[in-house]
């Protein structure tokens, strides 16, 4: 009889999912399963899933290959772009190596120019993202880009992707989102049931697990177990509650979450790409036109590249209330101009409308600012 695993062990398994996923990616290729690499939550993963492909995030979150990237790219570029390009260029990322095609998107100028160089050593398809969410023309453009992606994949892999297959993929992906929501919604419990570092391990790790049914089962069972133990009295101590917003979190930037929790608070929710932005909103399964349904879901992601960007404010407002947040911390990657410029708007909203403290933190993928992060977090949390 298999011994029941303790929760810390389960969290570590999700934390190791990226490294363990390298073997899974190799096994997929040996079985001739297509692997589609992506860099952004705007990419509608239901399209490749509909043809039986697996989808993997290629966003690198380490400074290991940045010197290699800077041979070709400017030094004053976002670390996510440089790291991602560097891992692709040097073949140090097995996910990139095994990907049959990379699907990019025009979320920022640095990325879309980087894709031009990346296309020299890997098949790349770039989706043209509109600048606005509020115009009908924007939705029409994004709908046409989703159809174009389908056609590109059909040609690349010699398959036909039917609307019925897309509908099934939508249902599967929605079930995965619901499972992940059941886990991170536990952050609404007060006092906290789970640390932000453990929530992040599951959210980040799940992106490197290729069997969706297994992921749905594992995450659902984990959430149910945590809630059961919480109801039985197993709870964390009562600390200030922080929501993280801003740029993608994962890998090296986990240092921010660690600094918050090492200095006396808990991160109870992530509004950024790894959390609510990508998962909270489902694809409407009742909409007859699957491309309309997908365009509506993905175009409404509250990313700072959109002008205006009301959906980020709406999501953050809802989360501050539901998670009973004491403060919001905005994490900005160096040279990420859209998020950096938007900090003023987010600060005004958090301070003036939600009437709680706000702090922005600019960082990169190095470890050189860990001491400074701890000092700033300690002072900020002490104020709370």
C-alpha positions in Angstrom: 0.0 0.0 0.0 1.4 3.4 -1.0 2.1 5.7 1.9 0.2 9.0 1.8 2.5 11.8 0.8 2.8 14.8 3.0 1.8 18.2 1.6 5.4 19.6 1.5 6.4 16.6 -0.6 3.6 17.2 -3.0 4.4 20.9 -3.3 8.0 20.0 -4.1 6.9 17.6 -6.8 5.2 20.6 -8.5 8.2 22.7 -7.8 10.4 20.1 -9.7 7.9 19.8 -12.6 9.9 21.9 -15.0 13.0 19.8 -14.6 11.1 16.5 -14.6 9.1 17.7 -17.7 12.3 17.5 -19.8 12.0 13.7 -19.8 8.3 14.0 -20.6 9.0 16.2 -23.5 11.6 13.7 -24.9 9.1 10.9 -24.5 6.5 12.9 -26.4 8.9 13.4 -29.3 9.7 9.7 -29.4 5.9 9.1 -29.7 5.7 11.7 -32.5 3.4 13.9 -30.4 3.7 17.5 -31.7 5.1 20.0 -29.2 4.1 23.7 -29.5 6.2 26.2 -27.6 4.7 29.5 -26.5 5.7 32.7 -24.6 2.4 34.2 -23.6 -1.0 33.5 -22.1 -2.5 35.3 -25.1 -1.8 32.2 -27.2 -5.0 30.2 -27.4 -3.7 26.7 -26.4 -7.0 25.1 -27.3 -6.0 25.2 -31.0 -2.9 23.0 -30.7 -4.6 20.9 -28.0 -7.4 20.2 -30.5 -4.9 18.5 -32.9 -3.5 16.4 -30.1 -0.4 18.5 -29.6 1.2 19.4 -26.2 1.8 23.0 -25.3 4.7 24.2 -23.2 5.8 27.6 -21.9 9.2 28.7 -23.2 9.6 31.8 -21.0 12.9 31.3 -19.4 13.3 32.7 -15.9 17.1 32.5 -15.2 20.1 34.7 -16.0 22.2 31.7 -17.1 22.0 32.4 -20.8 21.6 36.2 -20.8 25.3 36.8 -21.7 24.8 34.5 -24.8 21.7 36.5 -25.7 23.5 39.9 -25.3 25.8 38.9 -28.1 22.8 39.5 -30.4 20.4 41.6 -28.3 20.7 44.9 -26.5 21.8 44.7 -22.8 19.0 47.1 -21.8 16.3 44.7 -22.8 13.8 42.9 -20.6 15.5 39.9 -18.9 12.6 37.6 -19.9 13.2 38.2 -23.6 17.0 37.9 -23.2 16.8 34.7 -21.1 14.2 33.1 -23.4 16.2 33.9 -26.5 19.5 32.8 -24.9 18.1 29.4 -23.9 16.8 28.9 -27.4 20.0 30.0 -29.1 22.2 27.8 -26.9 19.9 24.7 -26.9 20.1 24.7 -23.1 16.3 24.4 -22.8 15.0 21.0 -23.8 11.5 22.3 -24.1 12.7 24.7 -26.8 14.9 22.0 -28.4 11.9 19.6 -28.7 9.4 22.2 -29.8 8.3 21.7 -33.4 7.2 25.3 -33.7 7.2 28.4 -31.5 4.1 30.6 -31.4 4.9 34.2 -30.5 2.7 37.3 -30.2 3.2 41.0 -30.6 2.8 41.9 -26.9 5.9 44.1 -26.9 8.4 45.6 -29.3 11.3 43.8 -27.8 9.7 40.4 -28.2 8.5 40.8 -31.7 11.9 42.0 -32.9 13.5 39.1 -31.0 11.3 36.6 -32.8 12.9 37.7 -36.1 16.3 36.4 -34.9 14.7 33.3 -33.3 13.2 32.4 -36.7 16.7 31.9 -38.0 17.1 28.7 -35.9 13.5 27.5 -35.1 10.1 27.7 -37.0 8.3 30.7 -35.5 4.7 31.9 -36.1 3.9 35.4 -34.6 0.2 36.3 -33.8 -0.7 39.9 -34.5 -2.2 41.2 -31.2 -4.4 44.3 -31.4 -3.5 47.3 -29.1 -7.1 47.6 -27.7 -9.7 45.3 -26.2 -12.7 47.7 -26.6 -13.0 48.0 -30.3 -14.9 45.5 -32.5 -12.1 45.7 -35.0 -9.7 44.4 -32.4 -11.9 41.4 -31.7 -12.2 40.8 -35.4 -8.5 40.9 -35.9 -7.8 38.6 -33.0 -10.4 36.1 -34.2 -8.8 36.1 -37.7 -5.4 35.5 -36.0 -6.7 32.5 -34.2 -8.0 31.1 -37.4 -4.6 31.8 -39.0 -2.9 29.9 -36.2 -5.1 26.9 -36.9 -4.2 27.0 -40.6 -0.5 27.3 -39.8 -0.6 24.3 -37.5 -2.6 22.3 -40.1 0.0 23.0 -42.8 2.9 22.4 -40.5 1.7 19.0 -39.2 -0.4 17.9 -42.1 -3.6 17.6 -40.1 -7.2 19.0 -40.2 -8.4 20.7 -37.0 -12.2 20.5 -36.8 -14.5 22.8 -34.7 -15.7 19.7 -32.8 -12.1 19.0 -31.8 -11.7 22.7 -30.7 -14.9 22.4 -28.6 -13.5 19.4 -26.8 -10.2 21.2 -26.2 -12.1 24.2 -24.8 -13.9 21.9 -22.3 -10.6 20.2 -21.3 -8.8 23.5 -20.8 -11.7 24.9 -18.9 -11.6 21.9 -16.5 -7.9 22.5 -16.0 -8.6 26.2 -15.2 -11.4 25.2 -12.7 -9.0 22.8 -11.0 -6.3 25.4 -10.6 -8.9 27.9 -9.4 -10.0 25.5 -6.7 -6.4 25.5 -5.5 -5.5 29.2 -5.6 -8.9 30.3 -4.4 -7.8 28.8 -1.0 -5.9 32.1 -0.7 -9.3 33.7 0.2 -9.3 31.8 3.5 -8.3 33.8 6.6 -6.0 33.0 8.3 -4.1 31.6 5.3 -4.3 27.9 4.5 -1.3 27.8 2.2 1.7 30.0 1.5 2.2 32.0 -1.6 5.4 30.1 -2.4 3.4 26.8 -2.4 0.6 28.3 -4.5 3.2 29.4 -7.0 4.9 26.0 -7.2 1.6 24.5 -8.3 0.7 27.2 -10.7 4.2 27.3 -12.3 4.7 23.6 -12.2 1.4 22.8 -13.8 2.5 24.5 -17.0 5.1 21.8 -17.5 2.8 18.8 -17.0 1.6 17.5 -20.3 -1.2 15.1 -19.3 -4.1 17.5 -18.6 -6.3 14.8 -17.0 -3.6 13.9 -14.5 -3.0 17.6 -13.7 -6.8 18.1 -13.2 -6.9 15.1 -10.8 -3.8 16.0 -8.9 -4.6 19.7 -8.4 -8.3 19.0 -7.5 -7.3 16.3 -4.9 -4.6 18.6 -3.5 -7.1 21.5 -3.1 -9.7 19.2 -1.4 -7.0 17.9 1.0 -5.8 21.3 2.0 -9.4 22.5 2.6 -10.2 19.4 4.7 -7.1 19.9 6.8 -7.9 23.6 7.2 -11.4 22.8 8.4 -9.8 20.4 10.9 -7.7 23.3 12.3 -4.4 23.1 10.3 -3.8 26.7 9.4 -1.0 29.2 9.0 -0.5 32.0 11.4 -2.4 35.3 10.9 -0.1 37.7 9.0 -0.6 40.7 6.6 -2.0 39.5 3.3 -0.4 40.6 0.0 -1.5 40.4 -3.6 1.2 40.4 -6.3 0.4 42.0 -9.6 2.6 43.0 -12.6 5.0 41.0 -14.8 5.2 37.2 -14.9 6.4 35.5 -11.7 8.4 32.3 -11.7 11.9 30.9 -11.5 14.3 33.7 -10.4 11.5 36.2 -9.6 10.3 33.8 -6.9 12.8 35.7 -4.8 10.2 38.5 -4.4 7.6 36.0 -3.0 10.3 34.6 -0.7 11.3 38.0 0.6 7.7 38.9 1.4 7.1 35.7 3.3 10.5 35.6 5.0 9.7 39.1 6.4 6.3 38.4 8.0 3.5 38.4 5.4 1.8 35.9 3.1 1.2 36.3 -0.6 -2.4 35.2 -0.9 -3.0 35.8 -4.6 -1.3 36.4 -7.9 -3.0 38.7 -10.4 -0.3 38.3 -13.0 0.1 35.9 -15.9 0.8 32.9 -13.8 -2.4 33.4 -11.8 -5.7 35.1 -12.3 -4.9 36.8 -15.7 -4.7 33.4 -17.4 -7.0 31.2 -15.4 -9.9 33.2 -13.9 -11.9 33.7 -17.0 -13.1 30.6 -18.9 -13.9 30.2 -22.5 -17.7 30.4 -23.0 -18.7 26.9 -24.0 -22.2 28.0 -25.0 -21.0 30.3 -27.8 -21.7 28.5 -31.1 -18.7 30.1 -33.0 -15.6 28.6 -31.3 -13.4 31.4 -32.7 -15.6 34.1 -31.3 -15.5 32.3 -27.9 -11.7 32.0 -27.9 -11.2 35.6 -29.2 -13.5 36.9 -26.4 -11.7 35.0 -23.6 -8.1 35.7 -24.7 -8.5 39.3 -25.8 -9.9 40.2 -22.4 -6.7 39.3 -20.5 -5.8 42.5 -18.5 -2.3 42.9 -19.8 -0.5 46.3 -19.7 0.0 46.2 -23.5 -3.7 47.0 -23.9 -4.8 50.7 -24.2 -7.0 51.3 -22.3 -6.6 48.4 -19.8 -9.7 48.4 -17.6 -9.7 44.6 -17.2 -6.6 44.7 -15.0 -8.2 47.2 -12.7 -11.5 45.2 -12.6 -9.7 42.0 -11.7 -7.5 43.6 -9.1 -10.4 45.4 -7.5 -12.3 42.1 -7.2 -9.3 40.3 -5.8 -8.5 42.9 -3.1 -12.0 42.4 -1.7 -12.2 38.6 -2.1 -8.8 37.9 -0.7 -9.1 40.5 2.1 -5.7 42.0 1.0 -3.8 44.4 3.2 -1.5 45.6 0.5 -0.6 45.2 -3.2 3.0 44.7 -4.5 3.6 45.4 -8.2 6.5 43.4 -9.6 8.2 44.9 -12.7 10.9 43.3 -14.8 13.7 45.8 -15.7 12.9 47.5 -19.1 9.3 46.2 -19.2 8.0 49.6 -20.2 4.2 49.0 -20.4 4.1 47.6 -16.9 6.5 50.2 -15.6 4.4 53.1 -17.0 1.2 51.5 -15.7 2.5 51.5 -12.1 1.2 55.1 -11.6 -2.4 54.0 -12.6 -2.2 50.9 -10.3 -0.8 52.9 -7.4 -3.6 55.5 -7.7 -6.2 52.8 -7.8 -4.9 50.8 -4.9 -4.2 53.8 -2.7 -7.2 56.0 -3.5 -10.0 53.6 -4.4 -9.1 50.5 -2.4 -7.4 52.6 0.4 -4.6 50.1 1.1 -0.8 50.4 0.7 1.0 49.8 -2.6 4.6 49.3 -3.5 6.3 48.7 -6.9 9.4 46.6 -7.1 11.7 46.6 -10.2 13.9 43.5 -10.5 15.6 41.1 -12.9 16.8 37.5 -12.9 20.0 38.1 -10.9 20.4 37.4 -7.2 22.2 40.7 -6.6 19.2 42.5 -5.2 18.0 39.9 -2.7 19.4 41.8 0.3 17.7 45.0 -0.9 14.5 43.2 -1.5 14.5 41.8 2.1 15.2 45.3 3.5 12.4 46.9 1.5 9.9 44.1 2.3 10.7 44.1 6.0 10.1 47.9 6.2 6.9 47.7 4.1 5.4 44.8 6.1 6.3 46.5 9.4 4.3 49.4 8.3 1.3 47.2 7.7 
